[in-house]
Every structure is written in C-alpha cells, then in structure tokens.
Amino acid sequence: MDQSLDDVWAEFEDLFGQARQTLATLKEPQPAHVVQASVNSLFRTTHTLKGMAGMLGFPSFSKAAHRMEDIFDLMRKGRLRSTDSLVETLEAGILALESGVAGLRRGRSEPEDYLQSLRRQLGELEALARPAEGASQDLTSLIDLPPEVLKALSEYEHTRVTALLMSGMPIHGVKVCLDFATFDERLRVFSEALGSFGELISTLPWDVPGDREGLAFLLMTACPVLDPAQLPALEGELLGTDLLADPARVPTSLRDEGQAQPVEVPTPEPQAVVAPVASSQAQEVEILRLPAHRVEALEARLMAVGQLRDEASLLLRRTHQAHDDRPMALMGHIEDGLLDVQKSLLQMRMVKVESLFSRIEPMVKSLSRDTGKPVKLTFQGGDLELERSILGKLTEPFLHMVRNAVDHGLETPSERAALGKSETGSLRISAAQRGRNLRFDIRDDGRGFNLERIEIRGLELGLLKAGEVHTPERLHRLTLEPGFSTQDTASQLSGRGVGMDVVRAEIEALGGEVHLSSEARRGSLIRLSLPLSRAVVSCLKVRSAGQGFGIPLGSVVRVQAGRAVCRGGDQVLVLGRSLPLESLQACLGLPEPDGQRAFVVLSQQGAAARSVEVALGVDEIVGRGEVLLRSLPELAHAAGIMGGSLQEEGILWVLDPDAILGLAMDSLMRRVARV
C-alpha cells in the first residue's frame, strides 16, 4: 500500500480509538446530556469515516459506515435508547469496520458487506426505531416562543425537544447580547457553560434591545434547574432567562405513552455534572501527526547530544574545583532535562495495551452470542505500554487467536456440564514485561488441543515420520506450519490451525516467538513473546569487574553493605534470614573477585507459591536512577542482559532479573556439585 497514505491510516486509527472510548462511556450510567454528547460524537465520527472512505475509493466501507451513522442518528434523535445490548451491537459494528480498514491497509480486496455478521441485529434496531403509524409526535409547539422563531429549528432539534419534554426535562432560554469584537469567543464560553448544566439544544439569533449595541442570541437549554448566578456573564451581557417549556404541560395521555419506555434523567449536584464534561472536552485536544522518520531523526540527534553531555561531564569532573559546585549542579540539570525529553519522545511512540483489550471485548461478546457459549472474559496488564507500530501489527494475529479460543477451544454449555465444568467458559488475557520481553498470554479452560488428531494429520501431510516419538511440544508446534489444519471444513468464524502460520510469521517478523501448550479437557495457553525495543527503566546502578550494571528496581528487595567480605557460595544474613550469595561476575561468566562487601537481594517475579531470593554480590553500589534502555541486536541471545544505556562512564548494561536469578541458581548448584 502507498506509503503516502500513512497519515490517512493514522487518522483512521485515531477515529476508531475515539469511537471505542466514547462507546465505553455509554456502558455506565451517565446524565442525559452526557449520553447525548457521546452519541453526537459517535455520529460525527462515523460521518467522517464515511467521507474518508468515499475519497479513497472504498464504496463498500463507505456504505457500511453510512449505516452505522444512521443508527447513531436514530439514537441522537431519541428514537433508540442506549442499552447494554445496543452498545454491544454498536461495538461489534465499529470493530467490523476497524478490521476492514486493517485488511485494506494490507492490500486485501473489499468485502461486499463489512457488517454482514450484524445484519439481523442492525435490522432489528432499525425496525425498533421506526415509529408506529400515527405515533409520531412533535411537542415544539409547547415552547413559549414566537412561531417564526420555532420555524428556524431543525428536524433534529424538533426531535430533541419532544424527547426531552416526554422524559420530564424542562427547557430554558438564555438571552445574551455580546460585543461585536468578541461575540464568537463569548458565545463559545456561554455554550460550554450551558452544556455543563444540561443539553444545549439550539442557538438562535435574537432581537437586540433598542438601547444596546452588539449581537443578541437565544440559547435554548434543557436542564433541571437554571441559576442565572452560575452563568459566566460579563457586565451587561445577560438579558434574561426564561422557562420556555414546562414538561408538566405535556398531555397526560402522551406522558403515559412515554412511560412505556422511560428515559432516566438524573439530577445530580452541579459539581457532579462538571466531571464528565471535562473528560469529554479532554478528548478534543489537538493531535499532531508526525512521520516516524522525523521522530527517529530527533532521537538520533538527542543521542549525539547525550554523548556530548557525557564528554562535558567527564571533563568537568577532572577540572572540578572544590569550592565551586555550580558547574556540576548545572550539568545535573542538563542531564535531567535530556532524560525528560527522551522519555517524552518515547511516550509519543507508546500506547497502552488496554487499547488492544478494548477491541477484544466486543468481539468476544459477539462470538459468545453467535456460538451460544457463555464466556467470562478477564484482562490483566492493560496499563503496560508498547510502541504503537508494534501494537498495530499485533492486533490482527491477536484477534485471530481469540476467535480460535472461543470458536474451537471452549466447549458448548452442555459439553462443559457433562465434563463437570461450569457452563460458562473462561478466557483470560494478560500482558506483562518479563525481562527483555513483552509477554502476552491467552488462556482458556476449554478442551485443549487434540494431540492425537494433530499427530494423525501430521503423518498424512508428511510433516511427521511414522515410528518416531512425537513430543507434545512438537505436536503443538506443528499447528503453526503453513496450511496445517485438523478441520475438514472451514468455520465461518475460525479454524483451529487455519491461519496460525500467518500468526507465527507476523510475530516472528517482530522478532518474537509463539509458544503453544494445552492439557486435554483442561484448557490451552498461547504465549507470545516480543522483544522490548526501548523503554525508560528505574534501575539500581552497581559496578562489578570495572563495568557498570543496572538492576530494575522492581526486582530489588534489599541493598546491604558492610565490613565483612563475602564470596560466592557463602550464606548471608538478611533481616534474620539466611540467603545464598553468588557474585555477579560468576553469573555472567567473568573472573570472580577475591571478595565483596556489598550485595543486592533479588526476588524472582511472579513465583507461584514462594518467591526465590538470592543475594547478588557486587563491588560497589553507585545509586539509583532512570535510564533509557535500548534492546541491542547483538544482545539478542546474551544471557542475563536485557539491554544497554549510554552513560557518561560508558555503556550501562541493564540486567534481566529473572535470567540473572536463574544463572545464580545454576552457578550455586555447580558449586555444591563440586563439593
């Protein structure tokens, strides 16, 4: 696909992200005006998607986006209420469009109907929103305004007035007269303030009083109570406020009809209303899109400046005068500033894994409904961050594996009941950082891989040799081979093994690995491991054998130093406990020192029952600080090292705590074996 379209794909991605976030707000109880603002935002988003697709020449996508736009239009006109099932359908629709864009970006041809799997649900929604014969109502005539003013209201504004009055919400009018020079800015201030009190329905021109100059407006607002003292009016701007329509004037017969489908209108305190509006305004922050090569060039320039900083710092230390600490303090500020800029640049590339999880949840709900399999979905590690480019390449393989897990991994409720399981299947998705890798686990408690069938199929395809012993690891790995499948016919949703070779290719292209394991009738685990390319890590800095090392603080339990000399294989007393000690040099295969007076207690992360703790002997404890970590290609298989960071003393090698613990235990076992 043309590289010049990168900005367009980025805009698509931003629009889908906004749509997912806005839909998430509809899952929780919200004031009526916040719900309306969210629906209006979704309507605008899908309208923009439709226009972009039309300009790019994707008619099927444009048609599908137009249908979603129509659904949001029905919601904003009050003809469809926001319910859990409605939001689930809308989420599935947005996900279908988003998956479609991912396919277009990869050069795939357009499907005839992006929303084919949702035809029934969308049809039911459209039928539900269609008013019964003679049931259409318009209560605009209840507004206490001249008929010529009411004629200026749009069809949408008519429907909002009717829906709000039927729900019992009063409609107020605020008349203002604004100066010619600043009327646009002041009108925006009034509109935002009234939007925080309730729903701003319309802004209409109004007659300027004879003794005034400027432009006058009538702002029609729906809110429980309107206090003029809370309006941000400057002296002389506010002409007055009126109750334009009282819901008590709605005929009793119509109110009774409206009660069949009540619309809840909370009346919170003013302070409670402000928070949701502030969050919605936060989404309007201007977004600047920069080509990746510009960011990379800036990072390279910062690296060069960092090297100059290090040279200047070394020179300054050599010529440092004891009575003047200002140059060193100034250099410290420069170092902190450079690290902050590097961290900011890194954050520009990063996105939370939660954005991937938000795409999975609606898909699983849709699959659960379509397959008749109840699924309990849980996520862990959504706050973990990784580069946006990696997440974008990871999304499609991830969604494919989740579809596999639900469609073929989990049993039907009757099958699960016969096996003594809960009728609701479990799907757990987690993300975590393990040393130099980002690890994603997809676990289900379903039937597991059928290894016997995999072996038979492998023999049929000539991928296995008869008479050999085929380990479970080999059989699981076989499902990742191109074209391998145990299914006789392809499923509409997925196929266990179909496309898994593509998943492997995608992950390996990112420098990662795919690991599969399962247990019959107990479930399956798919683990993806991706190398950590760059990150800012809080480290304890130490020195051993004349080299600087960084130990991630999350694994450090205690730091201890004293007069006693310790050697590898000794036992040291830490808070009343005796722990084995091994020197860092021995772990890394370097010549061992005669003795050391300092050590760092490390604890293995994620241990099931008891954490494994080892004292790691070092020559010197330097201090702590944040370092910009880079995963260097030459360290891809270096045991115990997960990356490096350029420092003024040279390269600081950042240790992989889990790997170092493993190396320490191996070294200690060898010492015992030699005894």
N, C-alpha and C positions, 0 to 999 in steps of 0.2 A: 504494500500500500504506500502511496506517495508520502514521503516524509514531511512535505509541506502541510499536510493535514494534521500534524501533531497537535497544534493549538486547538483544532476543532475537536479532536478526540478528548483532549483535556477538558474542554468546555462540556462535552457530553458527560464526562466523568463527574464534574462538579455539579451539574444539574441533577444527575441521578443521586448523588450524595445528599443534596438538599432535599430531594423528594423523599428519600428514606428517613431522614431526620424529622421532616415535617409529619410524615405518616406516623412516626413513633409518638409524636405528641398527641395524636388522636386516640392512642390506646389508654390514656389516663384521663380521669375526669378533669375537665377544663371549663372555665367560664365561657358563656356562649360566644362572646366577642372574640376570644382567643381561638375557639374552634373555627369561627367564620374566617378569621385572618389566615389560619392554616390552610383551609380549603381554597381560599382565594390564591394563596401562594402556589398550591399544587396545580390549580387551573392555569396560572401563568407559566409554570414550569413546563407542563405538557404542551401548552401552546407554543412555547419556544422550541421544544424538541420537535414538534411537528414542522415548524418553519425551517429548522436546520436540516431536517431530513429531506424536505422538499428541495432545498437549494442544492443538496449533494446528489440528488437524483436517486433517492431511495423511496419509491412510491408506497411500497408495502409498509415500511416503517412509518411513513407519514400518515397512512390510513389508520394504523393501529394506535399511534399517538393521538390522532383526532378522536378516536373512540374513547380513549381514556379521558381526554379533555372534556368530552360530552358528559361523562359520568361525574366529573368534578363540577361541571356547570350545573348539573341537576342538584348536587349537594349544596352549592352556594346559593341556589335559588330556593332552598328549603324543601325540595321535593324528595330528597333522600336524607335520612338521618344517619349520623355516624354511629355504627355499631361494630362490635368485635368482628363479626363475620364480614361486614362490608370492608373494614380496614384490611382484613386478611386477603380478600379478593383483590383489593387495590394494590397491596404489596406484591402479590403474585403477578399482577399486570406490569408493575414497574420493573420487577425482576425479569420478566419475559422480554421487555424492551431493552433492558440493560444487557442481557445475554445476547440479544440480537445485535446490538452495537459491537460487542466483543467479537462476534462472528464476522461482521462486516470489516472490522479492523484487521482481521486475519485473512481477509480476501475471500471469504465464503460468499456464495450467492444468497440473495434474499429469499426467505421463505414466503410462501403465498400469504400466510396469515400468522403473524407473530403471536396472536392471542388465541390460537386455535384451542389450546387446552382449557381456556376460560370462557369458551363460547356460551356454555349453559349458564354459568354464574352471571356473566355480564348481561345476557338476555333477560334473566330473572330480575336483575336490578333495573333494567330499562323498563320492563313491564310494570314493576312495582312503582316506578316514578310516574307512570302515565296516569293522569287524573281520570277518575271515573266520569261518565257522562253527566254533565250538569254540576260537577263538583268543584269546578274552578271558581275561586273567589278572589276578589280584589277589594281590600279594605282601605285603599289610599284615600277614599272619599271621607274617611273619619279624621283625616289630618286637618287641623284648623288653619288652612292656608287658602289664598285665592285660587280659583280653578286654573287661571293662566299660569300660575307658578307650578301647580301639580302637573300640568301638561309637560313640563320640562323633565320630569322624572323618567328614567329609562325603564324598560321591561324588567330588568334585573332589580332595580330599586323598588318597583311595584311589588315584586315577589318578596323582597326582604321586609318591606313594611307590613305586608299581610302575615308573613310567618312570625314576625316579632310580636305583633299585636295578638295573634292567636295564642302565642306562648305566654302572654301576660306581661310583656315588657313595654313600659311607657316610652314614648318618643318625644324628645325635647328639641327645641330650636334655640340656637345661639346666634345672635345678630352682632356683627362686629363691623367697624369702619376703620380701614387701615390706610396708612400713608402711601402715596404713590411710589415713593422711593424704596420702600421696604415691604410692600404688601405681600410679595411672594414668600419671603422668609418668615414674616409674621403669620401668614396663613398656614404655613407648614407647622409652626410651633403650636398653633391652636388645634390643628388636625391631629397631631401626635398626642396632645394632652387629652382631647376628647376620645381618641382611640384607647387611651389607658383607662378611661372611665367605663367604656362600653363599646358599641359599634357605631362608627361614623358611616351613616348611610349615604349622604349626599352633601355636596357643597354647591349652593345656588347663589346667583347674583341677587342683590337686594338694592332697594332704592336708598340713595344717600340722603340723609336729612338735609333740609334747606340751609341750616346754619353750619354745615360741616363740609369739608373737602376731603377727597380720597376715594377709595373703592369700598363698597359695602358688600357683605356676604351673609348668607344664612347657612349655618352648619346644622344639618339635621342629624341628631344623635339618639341612639337607643341605649338607655342605661336606667337602672332602678331609681337613682336619685341624682340630681344635678345641682351642685352647690356653686353658685357664681364666684364665691370667695376662693375656690380652688382653681379657677381658670387663670392662666398666665397672662392676663391682660395688662397692658401698659395704660397710663392715664389717658382717658378719652377714647380708648379703642372699643370697649364693650358698650353696645347699645341696649342690650337687654337679653333676658332668657325667658322662654315660654314653654309650657307643656302643650305640645302640638296635638298629641293623641293619647287618650287615656284608654288602656285595654278594658276598663270597666264598661266602655261604650260598645264593645263588641257584642252583637246579639247573642242571647243565651243559647239559641239553637246552634250557632256556629261554634261557640265555646265548647259545647257538649261534643260536637264532632271532633274538635281539635283534641279533646281529652282521650280519644281512642289511640292517638299516637302522641303522647305528651312530650314536650321538649323541656327538659330541666334547665332552669335558669338560676344558677347560684347567685346569691347576693353577698359576696364577701366584703370584708372591710377594704377601704381604698388601698391600704398598704399591700393586701394580699393580691390585688389586681395588678400592681405595678410589675411584679417579678416576671410573670410570663411575657409581658410586653417587652421588657428589657431583653429577655432571651431571644425573642423574635427579631428585635432590632439588631442584636448582635450578629445575626446571620446576614445582615445587609453590608457587612464590612467589605470594602473594596478588595478584590482579588487580582493580583498581578501575576501574569503567566510569563515565566522566563524560560528560554531554551536551556536545556540541560547543559549544553556545552559552555554557556556563559557562567553558570554556577561552578562548573568544573574548573574553568579558567580562573575564576576568583579564588577557589580553594587552592589551586596551584600557586597563585600569587601570594596567598597567605602563608603557605608552606615556606616559600622563599623568604618572606618577611620574618617568619619564625626562626629560620636559620640565622638571619642577620641579628635577630634579637639574642639568640644563644651566643653568637660570637661576641656581641657587645657586652653581654653579661659576664662572660669569661674574662674579657679584657678589663672590665670594671672591677672584678674581684681581685685581679692582680695589682691594680693601681689604687685599690681602695685605701682611703685614709681613715684612721681610727676615729678621728674627731668629727667626721662628716658622714652621716648616714643617709643624707638626702638622695644621692645618686642611686644607691641600692633600693631605697624606698620607691623612687620613680621607676626604676626598672621593674620592680614588683608589680606596680600598677599597669605598666605596659604589658607584662606577661598575662595578668588577669584579663585585661581588655582584649588581647588577641584570642585567648581561650573562649571568652564570651562570644566573640564574632564567629569563631569556628563552630561553637555549639549552635549559634543561631542559623548558620548556613546548613548545618546538619539537620536541624529541625525543619528547614524548608523542604528537605527531601523525605522526611519521615511522616508516617501516618499510622494511627493506632490499628491494631488487629481487629478491634471492635467493628471497624467499618466492613471487614470481611464477614464477621459474625452476623452483622445486620442484614446481609444478603442471604445468609443461610436460613435464618429463622422462618421467613415467609415461604421459602421453597419447601422446607420440611413440613410446615403446616399444610401446604397444598398437596404434597405427596402423601401425607398421612390421611388426608380426606379422600384422595383418589384411590389409594390402595386399601382403605379400610383398616389401617394399622395404627392404633393409638401410639404416639411416640412422646416420651419425656425427653426433651432436649435441654442439655445444660452446657454452659460455656465457662471457660476459665482462662484467664490470662489476656483479657481484652485490652488491658492497658499497655501491653507490650507494643513497642513501636518498631517498624522496619521500613525500609525505603519504599516509596510509592511505586517505583518501577517494578520492584520485586513482587509487591502485593498484586499489582495488575497482572503479572504473568502467572501468579499463583492461583488466581481466582477460578478460572475455568477448570483446571485439574481438581481443585478442591471441591467445587460443586459436583463434579462428576463422581468423585469418591463418596460424597454424602448421598447422592442419589442411589449409588450402588448399595450403600449400607442399609438404606430404608427399603429399597425395592427387593433386594435379594438376601441381605444379611438378616433382617428381622423377620420372624415368623408371623403368621396371622394370629389373631387372638385365640382362636380355637386350638391351633397347634401349640401355642405357648401354654394354654391351660392344660393340655394333655401332658405336657412335659413338667408340669408343676411350677411353671413360671407365672409371674404377673402378666395379665393380658396386655399391659402397656409396656412396649419396648423401651429400652434406654439407649440414648445416643449421647455420648459425652465428647466434646471437642475442646481441646486445651492447647494453649500456646505457652512456651516457656523458653528461657535462654539457658542453655547448658554449655558452659564453657565458651568455645568459639562458635557454637552452632545455635541457630534458632530451631526449636523442635515443635512440631505440630503433631498431636495425637488425635486420631479419630477412632473411638471405641464404641462398639455396640455389644449388646448382650444377646445376640441372635444365634443362628445355627452354626456359624463358623464356616470356614472353607471346607468343601468336601474333598479331602485329600485323595481319597480312593478314586474318585471320578477324575480328578486332575491327573493322577498318575496314568489312568487308562487312556485319557485323551492325549497325554504327552507321548505315550507309546505309539498311538495311532498316527500322530503327526511326525514321528521320527525324532522328536526332541529328547526322548529318553531311550536308553538301551535296555532291552529285556535282560533279566538276570542280575542286574545291578541293584544295590540297595540305594533307595532314594530317600534322603532325609526330609523331614518336614520343611526345613529351611529351603531345600532345593525345590520342593513342590510348590511352596508359596511363591518362590521367585519365578517359577515357570509361568505364573499368571501374568507376568509383566512382559512376556515375549510378544512380538508383533503377531497379530492375528489369532492369538490363543483365546479360546472360549470354550466353556463346557456347556453352553446353551445351544440347543438345537435350533431354536428360533430366537430372533432378536426381540427384546422387550421394547415397548414404546418409551419406557422411562429410562432403562439402563440395562446392562447385561454384565454379570459378574465376569470380569476379564475383558470384555469388549471395550477397547479404548484405554485399557490400563497401560499398554505400551506407550501410548501418547502421553499419559500422565508421567511415566518414568522419563520419557525423553524431555518433557518440559522441566522436570525437577533437576535432572542431570545437567541440562543446559544452564541452570542457575548454579551449578557446582554442588548440588545436593544429592541426597540419596533417599530411596524409598525402601522401607522395611515392612514386611507383612508377617503377621503371626496370628494364630487362631487356636481355639480349642473347641472340639465338637460339642455342640449344644450349649456352649458357654459364651461364645462371642468371638469377635475379631478385633484386631488392632492394626491400623495403618499408621505408620510413623514416617513423617517427612522431616529430614534434617537438612537445613540450609546453612551455609557458612555465613558468619557475621562479617559483613564487609567493612563497616565502620560504626563507631559508637563513642560516646563520652562515658568513661568508666571512672568511678570513685575508687581509688587504689591506696593501699598502704605501700609506700616505697621502701625497699630494702636493698642492701648490697651484699653480694656474695661473689667470691673469686674475682673481685675488682669490677664486677658488672652490676648494673642497676636492674632491678626487677620490680614489677608492680603486682600486688596481690589484691584482687577485687575485695572490697571491704565486706561485701555480703557474706563471704565465707570465713572471715576472721572472727574468732571467738575471743581471743585474748592475745596481748603482746606482753612479753616478760623479758627482763634483762637483769643480770646480777653479776656477782663476782665469780660465782662457780663456773668452771669450764666444763662444757658438755660435749659429748661426742656421739656420733651416730650409733644407735643401738642402746643408748642409755635410757633410763626411766627418769622423768622429771615430775616434780610435784606441782600441780596447778590447782589451786582452790581446794586442797585436800584430796585431790585425785591424782593417781599415778598414771602418766601418759607416756607412750613410747616416743622417742625423739629420733628423727632422721635428718641429716643435713641436706640442704637444698642441692648442694653440689652432687651428692650421691644420687639424688633423684634424677638429675639431668645428665648423669654420666661424666661429671667433671672431677678432677682430682680433689680428694677430700682434705679439709683443713685439719690442723692438729687439734683444734678445739674451738668452741664458740661460746660466747657468753649471752647471746640473745636468741630468742626463738619466738615463733608465731604459731599459735594454736589454730588449726584449720578444722572445720567441720564439713562433712560431706552433705551436700544439699539434697533434699528430697528422700532421705533414707526412710524406709517404711516404719520400722519399729524404733531402733536406737540409732542415733547418728554416730558415725565413725569419726573420732577425733585423733589427730596426730600433731605433735609439736614439730615444727619445721625449723631447723637450726639455720641461722643466718649470721653474717659477720657484723652487720650494722642495721639499725632501724633508722631510716632517713626522715620519715614523716609521712603525711598523707596529702592527697590532692587529687584533682580531676585531670585525666589525661584523654587526649583524642586518640582513640585506638583505631588502627587500621589492620585488616587481615591481609598479610603479605603472602603472595603466591608461593614463595619459597618456603613458607612455614606450613604449607597445607598438611604436611604429614610429620611435622616436628612435634615429638611427644612433649606434653606439658606446657607448650607455648600457644597462646591463642591470638597473639598479635603483637605489634610494636608501636611505640610512640616516640617521636623525635623530641629529645630533651636537650638542655644546654650541655649536659655531660656526655651526650651521645644518645644512642637508642636505648629506651627503657623497654625491656621485654615484659609483656603482661602475661602472667601465668594463668593457665586453665586450672582452677582449684580442684575440680573433680579428677582431672587427669593427674595432677601432682599428688593427690591423696592416693590414687591407685599406684603410682610409681613408688611412693614412700612405703606402702604396704608390701609391694613386691621386694623392695630393697631390704626391708626388715626381715622378711621371710627368708631371703637368701643368707642374711647374717645368721639367723637361727639354724639354717640347714648346715652352714659351715662349722657351727659349734658342735 
